Amino acid sequence: MAGSCNGLICLTGFRFSATSMIYDEKFEYWLRLWNPATRAISEKIGCFIDSRGFSFNFGCDNSTGTFKVVASHYILDQLTSD
């Protein structure tokens, strides 16, 4: 789960895959929005594939009234995030 805001919940998930001949790990990430009050859930949105591990956060931008998801990745050897 990436978080909740104004009654909406942003769900995250991923699927891991690696090829058998070459060590090539990939993650397929996806997001969904769920409104528990109406029991409605969106189709997969924000689907992307990457070889790095990501963390997600969800919130509302009050200046525009839009919901946003932020994905971040920690870079261990540089002790920073992207």
C-alpha positions as CSV (number, residue, x, y, z in Angstrom):
1,M,0.0,0.0,0.0
2,A,1.4,3.4,-1.0
3,G,-1.0,5.3,1.4
4,S,-4.4,6.7,1.8
5,C,-5.8,10.2,1.4
6,N,-9.3,11.7,1.5
7,G,-10.9,8.2,1.7
8,L,-9.0,6.8,-1.2
9,I,-6.4,4.0,-0.8
10,C,-3.5,3.6,-3.3
11,L,-2.6,-0.1,-3.6
12,T,0.8,-1.2,-5.0
13,G,1.9,-4.5,-6.2
14,F,4.7,-6.1,-8.2
15,R,5.6,-9.2,-10.0
16,F,9.1,-10.5,-10.0
17,S,10.7,-12.3,-13.0
18,A,14.2,-13.4,-13.9
19,T,15.4,-15.0,-17.1
20,S,16.9,-18.4,-16.8
21,M,19.9,-17.9,-19.2
22,I,21.0,-14.5,-18.1
23,Y,20.8,-13.1,-14.5
24,D,18.4,-10.3,-15.4
25,E,16.0,-9.5,-12.6
26,K,13.0,-7.3,-13.4
27,F,10.0,-6.1,-11.3
28,E,6.7,-5.2,-12.9
29,Y,5.1,-2.6,-10.7
30,W,1.4,-1.5,-10.8
31,L,-0.9,0.8,-8.9
32,R,-4.6,0.8,-8.2
33,L,-6.9,3.2,-6.5
34,W,-9.6,1.8,-4.1
35,N,-12.5,3.6,-2.6
36,P,-13.7,1.4,0.4
37,A,-16.9,3.4,0.8
38,T,-18.1,2.5,-2.7
39,R,-16.1,-0.7,-2.9
40,A,-14.8,0.5,-6.3
41,I,-11.3,-0.4,-7.5
42,S,-9.6,1.0,-10.6
43,E,-7.9,-1.0,-13.3
44,K,-4.1,-1.2,-13.0
45,I,-2.6,2.2,-13.5
46,G,1.0,3.4,-13.5
47,C,2.4,0.1,-14.6
48,F,6.1,0.0,-15.3
49,I,9.0,-2.5,-15.4
50,D,12.4,-1.8,-13.8
51,S,15.3,-3.8,-12.3
52,R,15.4,-1.6,-9.1
53,G,13.3,-1.8,-6.0
54,F,11.0,1.1,-5.4
55,S,8.9,2.5,-2.5
56,F,5.7,4.5,-3.1
57,N,3.9,7.3,-1.3
58,F,0.4,8.6,-2.0
59,G,-1.2,12.0,-1.2
60,C,-3.1,15.0,-2.4
61,D,-1.6,18.2,-3.8
62,N,-3.8,20.8,-2.1
63,S,-2.7,23.5,-4.5
64,T,-4.1,21.7,-7.5
65,G,-6.6,19.3,-5.9
66,T,-5.0,16.3,-7.6
67,F,-3.8,13.0,-6.2
68,K,-0.1,12.1,-6.7
69,V,2.0,9.0,-6.3
70,V,5.8,9.4,-5.7
71,A,8.1,6.5,-6.4
72,S,11.6,6.5,-4.8
73,H,14.6,4.2,-5.0
74,Y,17.4,4.1,-2.5
75,I,20.9,4.0,-4.0
76,L,23.0,2.1,-1.5
77,D,26.5,2.8,-2.8
78,Q,25.8,6.6,-2.9
79,L,23.7,6.7,0.3
80,T,21.0,8.8,-1.4
81,S,17.7,8.2,-3.1
82,D,16.4,8.8,-6.6
